Structure formats: structure tokens, C-alpha cells
Amino acid sequence: MSIRKIELTLIDGTKTTFGALGKGPVLVVNVASRCGLTPQYEALEALQKKYGPKGFTVVGMPSDQFKQELGSNEEVAEYCSTTWGVTFAMTEMVKVNGRNRHPLYKDLVKTKDHMGLAGPVMWNFEKFLVHKDGSIERFRPQTKPDDPKVIAAIEAAL
């Protein structure tokens, strides 16, 4: 199955597919509201505002697998909106690792990072840039969304 056909449920309960969220490059990020990396929301929103009009999309996928997310989808949505001004797409809470990981992450974790390592998501705010052709680039959590490597990859994908 094409990655663009994978079904997603948005944080408000709306059913959709990954492909319906954007035809251009999509940056998928497993997010968490109570993590030391949570300030990355600000840079993610800035990317959405800057590159969104050119066809780029950020998709935040909240996960509590590292025990740093709020208790419900409603709490996550309110926190992200009021604290960080998030306007980019957010899904319901998902599992990113393990036997019950979301189908999208089953594909994403096969992608190797710049050191040649694939495998489980290591922490919150791991980033996967899905290109229009379905190819994927992986950026580990410590790589900020506005890192020059991420910006260069987004601009090359547009």
C-alpha cells in the first residue's frame, strides 16, 4: 500500500488519509506536550507558515509512549493551540513503536537517518520528511525543525 493511502484520524476525530493532508512534502513529527523538546512546536509552526503556501505540510502525531503527553486528544489540541499557536494538522494520539505502532510509523521507521540507522523512534520530536515521490528523510529528535539540514531538505523537496 502506498504511504499516501494510510488512514489517519485527526485530533478532532475526523478520518482522513495521509495523502489528503498534503500533495507536497510532509514533515511528520511525533510530538509531546511535556517534553524538554516541546519548544520545537514554535519552529514547526514557523515552517508551516513559511512553506505551507508552497505546498509543504507539517503533521504532528502526539504520542505518550515516552510518558510525556497530556491525557486526552482534547487536552493536547487545546495546549498546542493556546500555548504554541499550532495551526498545522495534528492526529489523535498514536503509538510510534512496538507491535501496535500506527501503520504510518511501520513505514517511517524503516528509513535510515544520516548515520545509516533505521529502527524505532528514539524520543519525542523525531522528524520524517516524506517527499512527493514517497521517498523519506529522517531527522533525529535533537535536530531542530529550523536546522539548516532540515530547511535544505524541505526547500529541495518543494
Phi and psi restraints in degrees (value plus and minus 20) as a CYANA .aco file:
   2 SER   PHI     -86.6   -46.6
   2 SER   PSI     121.9   161.9
   3 ILE   PHI     -78.2   -38.2
   3 ILE   PSI     -50.8   -10.8
   4 ARG   PHI     -91.2   -51.2
   4 ARG   PSI     -36.0     4.0
   5 LYS   PHI    -113.0   -73.0
   5 LYS   PSI     -23.5    16.5
   6 ILE   PHI     -85.6   -45.6
   6 ILE   PSI     113.3   153.3
   7 GLU   PHI     -99.3   -59.3
   7 GLU   PSI     121.3   161.3
   8 LEU   PHI    -152.1  -112.1
   8 LEU   PSI     133.2   173.2
   9 THR   PHI    -136.5   -96.5
   9 THR   PSI     102.5   142.5
  10 LEU   PHI     -91.1   -51.1
  10 LEU   PSI     145.2   185.2
  11 ILE   PHI     -81.8   -41.8
  11 ILE   PSI     -42.4    -2.4
  12 ASP   PHI    -110.8   -70.8
  12 ASP   PSI     -15.2    24.8
  13 GLY   PHI      75.6   115.6
  13 GLY   PSI     -26.4    13.6
  14 THR   PHI     -87.6   -47.6
  14 THR   PSI     112.6   152.6
  15 LYS   PHI    -108.1   -68.1
  15 LYS   PSI     118.7   158.7
  16 THR   PHI    -175.4  -135.4
  16 THR   PSI    -191.4  -151.4
  17 THR   PHI    -142.0  -102.0
  17 THR   PSI     141.1   181.1
  18 PHE   PHI     -78.5   -38.5
  18 PHE   PSI     -62.5   -22.5
  19 GLY   PHI     -84.4   -44.4
  19 GLY   PSI     -49.1    -9.1
  20 ALA   PHI     -91.2   -51.2
  20 ALA   PSI     -36.8     3.2
  21 LEU   PHI     -99.2   -59.2
  21 LEU   PSI     -38.0     2.0
  22 GLY   PHI     154.7   194.7
  22 GLY   PSI     118.7   158.7
  23 LYS   PHI    -107.3   -67.3
  23 LYS   PSI     -40.6    -0.6
  24 GLY   PHI    -111.8   -71.8
  24 GLY   PSI    -180.6  -140.6
  25 PRO   PHI     -85.5   -45.5
  25 PRO   PSI     123.9   163.9
  26 VAL   PHI    -147.6  -107.6
  26 VAL   PSI     108.3   148.3
  27 LEU   PHI    -118.8   -78.8
  27 LEU   PSI      91.0   131.0
  28 VAL   PHI    -115.9   -75.9
  28 VAL   PSI     108.9   148.9
  29 VAL   PHI    -155.1  -115.1
  29 VAL   PSI     108.1   148.1
  30 ASN   PHI    -102.7   -62.7
  30 ASN   PSI      95.4   135.4
  31 VAL   PHI    -126.9   -86.9
  31 VAL   PSI     141.3   181.3
  32 ALA   PHI    -172.3  -132.3
  32 ALA   PSI     121.5   161.5
  33 SER   PHI    -104.9   -64.9
  33 SER   PSI     -36.4     3.6
  34 ARG   PHI    -143.5  -103.5
  34 ARG   PSI      23.4    63.4
  35 CYS   PHI    -137.0   -97.0
  35 CYS   PSI     132.5   172.5
  36 GLY   PHI     -82.0   -42.0
  36 GLY   PSI     -40.1    -0.1
  37 LEU   PHI    -113.0   -73.0
  37 LEU   PSI     -19.4    20.6
  38 THR   PHI     -73.9   -33.9
  38 THR   PSI     -53.6   -13.6
  39 PRO   PHI     -77.5   -37.5
  39 PRO   PSI     -32.1     7.9
  40 GLN   PHI     -82.7   -42.7
  40 GLN   PSI     -38.3     1.7
  41 TYR   PHI     -73.6   -33.6
  41 TYR   PSI     -59.8   -19.8
  42 GLU   PHI     -80.2   -40.2
  42 GLU   PSI     -66.2   -26.2
  43 ALA   PHI     -89.8   -49.8
  43 ALA   PSI     -55.6   -15.6
  44 LEU   PHI     -82.4   -42.4
  44 LEU   PSI     -63.4   -23.4
  45 GLU   PHI     -85.1   -45.1
  45 GLU   PSI     -58.6   -18.6
  46 ALA   PHI     -83.0   -43.0
  46 ALA   PSI     -59.7   -19.7
  47 LEU   PHI     -82.7   -42.7
  47 LEU   PSI     -63.2   -23.2
  48 GLN   PHI     -80.8   -40.8
  48 GLN   PSI     -64.2   -24.2
  49 LYS   PHI     -86.4   -46.4
  49 LYS   PSI     -60.9   -20.9
  50 LYS   PHI     -94.2   -54.2
  50 LYS   PSI     -65.3   -25.3
  51 TYR   PHI    -123.6   -83.6
  51 TYR   PSI     -32.7     7.3
  52 GLY   PHI     -72.9   -32.9
  52 GLY   PSI     -66.1   -26.1
  53 PRO   PHI     -81.8   -41.8
  53 PRO   PSI     -36.4     3.6
  54 LYS   PHI    -116.2   -76.2
  54 LYS   PSI     -16.1    23.9
  55 GLY   PHI      86.6   126.6
  55 GLY   PSI     -20.4    19.6
  56 PHE   PHI    -104.0   -64.0
  56 PHE   PSI     127.8   167.8
  57 THR   PHI    -158.6  -118.6
  57 THR   PSI     119.4   159.4
  58 VAL   PHI    -120.9   -80.9
  58 VAL   PSI     117.4   157.4
  59 VAL   PHI    -145.7  -105.7
  59 VAL   PSI      94.6   134.6
  60 GLY   PHI    -110.8   -70.8
  60 GLY   PSI     111.4   151.4
  61 MET   PHI    -141.9  -101.9
  61 MET   PSI      73.9   113.9
  62 PRO   PHI     -79.6   -39.6
  62 PRO   PSI     120.0   160.0
  63 SER   PHI    -163.9  -123.9
  63 SER   PSI     119.1   159.1
  64 ASP   PHI    -125.5   -85.5
  64 ASP   PSI      -0.4    39.6
  65 GLN   PHI     -87.1   -47.1
  65 GLN   PSI     -39.9     0.1
  66 PHE   PHI    -125.7   -85.7
  66 PHE   PSI      -5.2    34.8
  67 LYS   PHI      38.2    78.2
  67 LYS   PSI      21.9    61.9
  68 GLN   PHI    -154.4  -114.4
  68 GLN   PSI       3.3    43.3
  69 GLU   PHI    -134.6   -94.6
  69 GLU   PSI     135.2   175.2
  70 LEU   PHI     -85.3   -45.3
  70 LEU   PSI     151.7   191.7
  71 GLY   PHI     -96.9   -56.9
  71 GLY   PSI     -43.7    -3.7
  72 SER   PHI    -163.0  -123.0
  72 SER   PSI     141.4   181.4
  73 ASN   PHI     -79.3   -39.3
  73 ASN   PSI     -59.5   -19.5
  74 GLU   PHI     -82.2   -42.2
  74 GLU   PSI     -63.2   -23.2
  75 GLU   PHI     -84.6   -44.6
  75 GLU   PSI     -61.8   -21.8
  76 VAL   PHI     -82.3   -42.3
  76 VAL   PSI     -68.1   -28.1
  77 ALA   PHI     -79.1   -39.1
  77 ALA   PSI     -65.7   -25.7
  78 GLU   PHI     -85.1   -45.1
  78 GLU   PSI     -65.2   -25.2
  79 TYR   PHI     -79.3   -39.3
  79 TYR   PSI     -68.7   -28.7
  80 CYS   PHI     -84.2   -44.2
  80 CYS   PSI     -59.5   -19.5
  81 SER   PHI     -89.6   -49.6
  81 SER   PSI     -69.4   -29.4
  82 THR   PHI     -99.1   -59.1
  82 THR   PSI     -54.7   -14.7
  83 THR   PHI    -105.3   -65.3
  83 THR   PSI     -61.2   -21.2
  84 TRP   PHI    -135.3   -95.3
  84 TRP   PSI     -24.3    15.7
  85 GLY   PHI      46.2    86.2
  85 GLY   PSI      10.0    50.0
  86 VAL   PHI     -84.4   -44.4
  86 VAL   PSI     107.0   147.0
  87 THR   PHI    -138.1   -98.1
  87 THR   PSI     -31.9     8.1
  88 PHE   PHI     -93.5   -53.5
  88 PHE   PSI     144.5   184.5
  89 ALA   PHI     -83.5   -43.5
  89 ALA   PSI     117.7   157.7
  90 MET   PHI    -148.6  -108.6
  90 MET   PSI     118.0   158.0
  91 THR   PHI    -115.6   -75.6
  91 THR   PSI     152.9   192.9
  92 GLU   PHI     -85.1   -45.1
  92 GLU   PSI     146.9   186.9
  93 MET   PHI     -82.8   -42.8
  93 MET   PSI     118.1   158.1
  94 VAL   PHI    -153.4  -113.4
  94 VAL   PSI     145.8   185.8
  95 LYS   PHI    -117.4   -77.4
  95 LYS   PSI     114.7   154.7
  96 VAL   PHI    -126.3   -86.3
  96 VAL   PSI     -31.4     8.6
  97 ASN   PHI    -153.8  -113.8
  97 ASN   PSI     143.9   183.9
  98 GLY   PHI      66.7   106.7
  98 GLY   PSI    -198.6  -158.6
  99 ARG   PHI     -81.2   -41.2
  99 ARG   PSI     -52.8   -12.8
 100 ASN   PHI    -120.7   -80.7
 100 ASN   PSI       3.3    43.3
 101 ARG   PHI     -83.0   -43.0
 101 ARG   PSI     132.2   172.2
 102 HIS   PHI     -79.5   -39.5
 102 HIS   PSI     123.4   163.4
 103 PRO   PHI     -73.5   -33.5
 103 PRO   PSI     -54.5   -14.5
 104 LEU   PHI     -82.3   -42.3
 104 LEU   PSI     -62.5   -22.5
 105 TYR   PHI     -91.1   -51.1
 105 TYR   PSI     -43.2    -3.2
 106 LYS   PHI     -80.3   -40.3
 106 LYS   PSI     -56.6   -16.6
 107 ASP   PHI     -99.6   -59.6
 107 ASP   PSI     -65.1   -25.1
 108 LEU   PHI     -80.6   -40.6
 108 LEU   PSI     -61.7   -21.7
 109 VAL   PHI     -90.4   -50.4
 109 VAL   PSI     -27.8    12.2
 110 LYS   PHI     -96.0   -56.0
 110 LYS   PSI     -36.4     3.6
 111 THR   PHI     -95.0   -55.0
 111 THR   PSI     115.1   155.1
 112 LYS   PHI    -106.3   -66.3
 112 LYS   PSI     126.1   166.1
 113 ASP   PHI    -103.4   -63.4
 113 ASP   PSI    -192.2  -152.2
 114 HIS   PHI     -88.0   -48.0
 114 HIS   PSI     -32.8     7.2
 115 MET   PHI    -118.3   -78.3
 115 MET   PSI     -16.6    23.4
 116 GLY   PHI      66.1   106.1
 116 GLY   PSI      -4.9    35.1
 117 LEU   PHI    -123.1   -83.1
 117 LEU   PSI     106.8   146.8
 118 ALA   PHI    -125.3   -85.3
 118 ALA   PSI    -187.7  -147.7
 119 GLY   PHI      90.1   130.1
 119 GLY   PSI    -188.2  -148.2
 120 PRO   PHI     -76.1   -36.1
 120 PRO   PSI     136.1   176.1
 121 VAL   PHI     -86.2   -46.2
 121 VAL   PSI     111.0   151.0
 122 MET   PHI    -105.1   -65.1
 122 MET   PSI     -49.0    -9.0
 123 TRP   PHI    -188.9  -148.9
 123 TRP   PSI     156.5   196.5
 124 ASN   PHI     -82.3   -42.3
 124 ASN   PSI     131.7   171.7
 125 PHE   PHI      49.9    89.9
 125 PHE   PSI      10.3    50.3
 126 GLU   PHI     -97.0   -57.0
 126 GLU   PSI     119.1   159.1
 127 LYS   PHI    -137.7   -97.7
 127 LYS   PSI     118.6   158.6
 128 PHE   PHI    -148.4  -108.4
 128 PHE   PSI      98.0   138.0
 129 LEU   PHI    -115.1   -75.1
 129 LEU   PSI      92.3   132.3
 130 VAL   PHI    -116.4   -76.4
 130 VAL   PSI      96.4   136.4
 131 HIS   PHI     -98.2   -58.2
 131 HIS   PSI     144.7   184.7
 132 LYS   PHI     -75.7   -35.7
 132 LYS   PSI     -54.8   -14.8
 133 ASP   PHI    -103.4   -63.4
 133 ASP   PSI     -19.0    21.0
 134 GLY   PHI      74.2   114.2
 134 GLY   PSI     -29.8    10.2
 135 SER   PHI     -88.9   -48.9
 135 SER   PSI     136.3   176.3
 136 ILE   PHI    -153.4  -113.4
 136 ILE   PSI     119.7   159.7
 137 GLU   PHI    -136.5   -96.5
 137 GLU   PSI     122.8   162.8
 138 ARG   PHI    -138.0   -98.0
 138 ARG   PSI     113.6   153.6
 139 PHE   PHI    -146.8  -106.8
 139 PHE   PSI     105.5   145.5
 140 ARG   PHI     -89.3   -49.3
 140 ARG   PSI     143.4   183.4
 141 PRO   PHI     -74.3   -34.3
 141 PRO   PSI     -57.3   -17.3
 142 GLN   PHI     -90.3   -50.3
 142 GLN   PSI     -37.3     2.7
 143 THR   PHI     -97.7   -57.7
 143 THR   PSI      94.4   134.4
 144 LYS   PHI     -91.5   -51.5
 144 LYS   PSI     132.7   172.7
 145 PRO   PHI     -78.9   -38.9
 145 PRO   PSI     -47.8    -7.8
 146 ASP   PHI    -118.1   -78.1
 146 ASP   PSI      -5.0    35.0
 147 ASP   PHI     -81.3   -41.3
 147 ASP   PSI     120.9   160.9
 148 PRO   PHI     -73.6   -33.6
 148 PRO   PSI     -53.2   -13.2
 149 LYS   PHI     -85.8   -45.8
 149 LYS   PSI     -59.5   -19.5
 150 VAL   PHI     -90.2   -50.2
 150 VAL   PSI     -65.3   -25.3
 151 ILE   PHI     -79.7   -39.7
 151 ILE   PSI     -65.3   -25.3
 152 ALA   PHI     -81.8   -41.8
 152 ALA   PSI     -60.2   -20.2
 153 ALA   PHI     -86.0   -46.0
 153 ALA   PSI     -62.0   -22.0
 154 ILE   PHI     -82.9   -42.9
 154 ILE   PSI     -68.7   -28.7
 155 GLU   PHI     -83.2   -43.2
 155 GLU   PSI     -57.5   -17.5
 156 ALA   PHI     -88.5   -48.5
 156 ALA   PSI     -49.1    -9.1
 157 ALA   PHI    -100.7   -60.7
 157 ALA   PSI     -37.4     2.6
